[in-house]
Each structure stands twice: as C-alpha cells, then as structure tokens.
Amino acid sequence: MHDGMNLVAKEFVATRDDLQGVLVLSQFTGAARELTDALLVNPYAVDEFAGAIHQALTMPLEEQAERMRRMRAQVEDNNIYRWAGMLLSETSKQADARQPVGEKA
C-alpha cells in the first residue's frame, strides 16, 4: 500500500519493452510522484480501485504504449547512478556549508 511497491512498480515498467500493460499504483507510494502515467488510486477506496482496474483492462493499446514509453523514460533517467550523484553532491554542499570561512579541508 505504501513504499513497499516502489521497486516492484519500477521493475514492472522496466521490463515492459513491448510497451504493453498498465500500472495501477497506490497514490501513497513514493513511486506515484515519479510514475504519473500510472493509474493512481487510493487502495482503500474500493470503487475507485475497481474503476482503475476496469480502465486498465479496457485501455487502448496506443494509450498503453504512450504511457509506458513515458514511464520507462522516467525510470531510465532516475536510476541509481543519478540518485548516488545527487546524494554525493548534496553531502558535499552540506560539508562545505559547515566549514568555517577561510578554512580549507
């Protein structure tokens, strides 16, 4: 329901090189902020969830492909290397900010 689905959702998208399929994803997951072409649902709202499943099952192949193409690009762009680079960059900024003026590491 929450963050346990992030990796599974991204793995699903990454493996769909045929561009078919629809991702139905809880709006409470972190991945929901990145994978906005998924059908986002409140998993506690049964009617909404059922509607999203119906939409997924009846979605035209062209729309599936376009949504999947955008999500695959998102997953490809926001990979572990980008995350690590951003983390190291932010760590460096924090270290520089704590260093007294005029001193060098």
Beta strands, then each sheet from edge to edge (+ up, - down):
strand 1: 24-26
strand 2: 39-41
sheet 1: 1+ 2+
end
